[in-house]
C-alpha cells in the first residue's frame, strides 16, 4: 500500500543556487499528485529530494524534513534504503542497455543480492503486467535487450523495473515528455491503475495531463510552492493570481 | 507607377531566379566534385592505413612460412650448426610473461581508470594520476626494463620470468587505465541514476552497471595494451633475459618470442634468419588470434538490440 508524504520546510541548493525555498506540503497516500510549473521552477529538484537523489549531485544540498509513512528519510534510514522504498521513473527512458528485458525488471532485486529464480520470475511477470507491457514482450524476455524496445515500451519497462522492488511511493519526473501521444495515453492509464497500490507524485509540463491523472496539484514558481490544492480547484478557481496566469498560458 | 515598380520588381525576381538556376547547376557540379573528392581521399587514407600491415604480413608469410613445421612448435632451439629446432619454449615463455603482465596490468589499470572516472573526478590526486599515466605511456620501453632490473632483478639476484612480466605489466597500466576512464565517462549519467534510483548501493551500481555497460570498450583497451606489450623486446632484455631451454618457472630466466627473434635476426646464420622470420609470423598470428578470441568470447552473450 502507498503511504503519505509530509514535507516540512524543505530547502535545496545547487551550489550557491537556492533552488527550493521553504517547501511545506502533505501528499496523501494512494493518490496521484501532480507538480506543475515552468522549466527551472524546482519541481524536478523537489521530487529528487523525496528519494534523496538530489544529494547524488556533488553540489546538491538539502535541509528540512521529509517524512514518508512517518519515517524521516533524512535521519531515520539510509539513502539506499530510501530509494528502495520510493521508486523513480525518469524523464527519458533509461533501461540498462546491456541487460535483457527480464534482467532489467529483475535488476533492482538482483543487484541487491536477491537470487531466488522462481520468485524473480513471478516478480518480473507481475511487474510487467502491472506496467501493461507483458503482452508485448513476453516472448522476448531473455532474448532482447531493454534498449531494443520502442521509446514508449522502454518507459513502461522502466516503470516495471521501479515496481519490481515493491516501493510504497512512485515518483515520476515528466515520464511522458519524450513519448508520442499513444504511449503517453498508455502511461496515463497506467497511473490510474497504479494509484490503487502506490502513492504517485508526477512532475509534468502538460497541464491537461495533470488535470487528467491527478487528484491534487501543486504549482511551483521560482523555487517556491505557490499553491497546492485539489486539481479541480487549481484548474477552475485558483487562489493565487500567478497560478491563474500560468494555467491560462499568460506566461511561462 | 506602383504597378510599374512591381513589374520591375518581378523582372528583377525573374532574372534573379535565372541567375540562381544557372548558379545552382554550377553548384551541383561543384558539389558533385567535392563530394567525390572527399570520398576518394577517405578511401586513399584507408588504404594507407591498411597497406603497411598487409605488406608486413605478406612479407612475413613469404619469408617465414617455409620454415614453419611441426618442429617449430614442439622443439626448443637447436644448437648452432645443427639443423631444425623450434621455438616451443619461446611461445610458451611469451604466454607465461603475458599472463603475468595481464594479471598485474589489467586489474591495476581498470582500478585506476575507475578511480579517475568515478571517485577522483576533479581532485588533485586524479590529475596527478592522469598525468603520471600519460608520462608512463611515453617512457621508452628499454627504460622500463632498466627500472624493473633495478627494482626486481637486483634484489632477487637473478633474471626471472616474474621480472619480465612485471615490466610488461607496468607498460599495460596506462593504456588500460586511460581507456577504462574514457569508456566509463561515456556511459550516460541517466543509467547510473537508474541504478541509484532502484536503491542499489553506489559500489554495486559501479561494478554491475557502469563498468558492465562500458565493458566492450574496456576490453578493447586491454587488448590494445596486450597486443602492444606482446611484441616488446627491449624491456625483456634486462628482466626475462631469454632462455635456450625449457622453463616455465617464474623465478628463472624465460624465453620469449620477441627476444628469440631478436637473437636470431642478429645472428650470422641463414637458418636462424629464416627462423626469425617464422617467429615473427607466429608472433603476429598469435596476437591476432588471441585478440580475436577474447573479442569473440566477450561479445558472445550480447543481446539483440543492445547498444
HADDOCK unambig.tbl for C-alpha pairs under 7 A between the chains (distance, minus, plus):
assign (segid A and resid 80 and name CA) (segid B and resid 199 and name CA) 4.63 0.50 0.50
assign (segid A and resid 80 and name CA) (segid B and resid 200 and name CA) 6.39 0.50 0.50
assign (segid A and resid 80 and name CA) (segid B and resid 201 and name CA) 6.05 0.50 0.50
assign (segid A and resid 81 and name CA) (segid B and resid 199 and name CA) 6.20 0.50 0.50
assign (segid A and resid 83 and name CA) (segid B and resid 197 and name CA) 5.57 0.50 0.50
assign (segid A and resid 83 and name CA) (segid B and resid 198 and name CA) 5.83 0.50 0.50
assign (segid A and resid 83 and name CA) (segid B and resid 199 and name CA) 4.41 0.50 0.50
assign (segid A and resid 84 and name CA) (segid B and resid 198 and name CA) 5.65 0.50 0.50
assign (segid A and resid 84 and name CA) (segid B and resid 199 and name CA) 4.38 0.50 0.50
assign (segid A and resid 87 and name CA) (segid B and resid 197 and name CA) 6.58 0.50 0.50
assign (segid A and resid 87 and name CA) (segid B and resid 198 and name CA) 6.40 0.50 0.50
assign (segid A and resid 88 and name CA) (segid B and resid 197 and name CA) 6.00 0.50 0.50
assign (segid A and resid 94 and name CA) (segid B and resid 190 and name CA) 6.12 0.50 0.50
assign (segid A and resid 94 and name CA) (segid B and resid 191 and name CA) 5.85 0.50 0.50
assign (segid A and resid 94 and name CA) (segid B and resid 194 and name CA) 6.58 0.50 0.50
assign (segid A and resid 96 and name CA) (segid B and resid 191 and name CA) 6.39 0.50 0.50
assign (segid A and resid 97 and name CA) (segid B and resid 306 and name CA) 5.40 0.50 0.50
assign (segid A and resid 97 and name CA) (segid B and resid 307 and name CA) 6.12 0.50 0.50
assign (segid A and resid 98 and name CA) (segid B and resid 213 and name CA) 5.95 0.50 0.50
assign (segid A and resid 98 and name CA) (segid B and resid 306 and name CA) 5.72 0.50 0.50
assign (segid A and resid 100 and name CA) (segid B and resid 303 and name CA) 6.77 0.50 0.50
assign (segid A and resid 108 and name CA) (segid B and resid 198 and name CA) 5.49 0.50 0.50
assign (segid A and resid 108 and name CA) (segid B and resid 200 and name CA) 6.82 0.50 0.50
assign (segid A and resid 111 and name CA) (segid B and resid 200 and name CA) 6.41 0.50 0.50
assign (segid A and resid 111 and name CA) (segid B and resid 204 and name CA) 6.96 0.50 0.50
assign (segid A and resid 112 and name CA) (segid B and resid 200 and name CA) 6.31 0.50 0.50
assign (segid A and resid 143 and name CA) (segid B and resid 303 and name CA) 6.32 0.50 0.50
assign (segid A and resid 143 and name CA) (segid B and resid 304 and name CA) 6.67 0.50 0.50
assign (segid A and resid 144 and name CA) (segid B and resid 303 and name CA) 5.63 0.50 0.50
assign (segid A and resid 144 and name CA) (segid B and resid 304 and name CA) 4.93 0.50 0.50
assign (segid A and resid 144 and name CA) (segid B and resid 305 and name CA) 6.48 0.50 0.50
assign (segid A and resid 145 and name CA) (segid B and resid 303 and name CA) 5.40 0.50 0.50
assign (segid A and resid 145 and name CA) (segid B and resid 304 and name CA) 5.73 0.50 0.50
assign (segid A and resid 145 and name CA) (segid B and resid 305 and name CA) 5.50 0.50 0.50
assign (segid A and resid 145 and name CA) (segid B and resid 306 and name CA) 5.13 0.50 0.50
assign (segid A and resid 147 and name CA) (segid B and resid 305 and name CA) 6.23 0.50 0.50
assign (segid A and resid 147 and name CA) (segid B and resid 306 and name CA) 5.79 0.50 0.50
assign (segid A and resid 148 and name CA) (segid B and resid 305 and name CA) 4.42 0.50 0.50
assign (segid A and resid 148 and name CA) (segid B and resid 306 and name CA) 6.41 0.50 0.50
assign (segid A and resid 162 and name CA) (segid B and resid 198 and name CA) 6.55 0.50 0.50
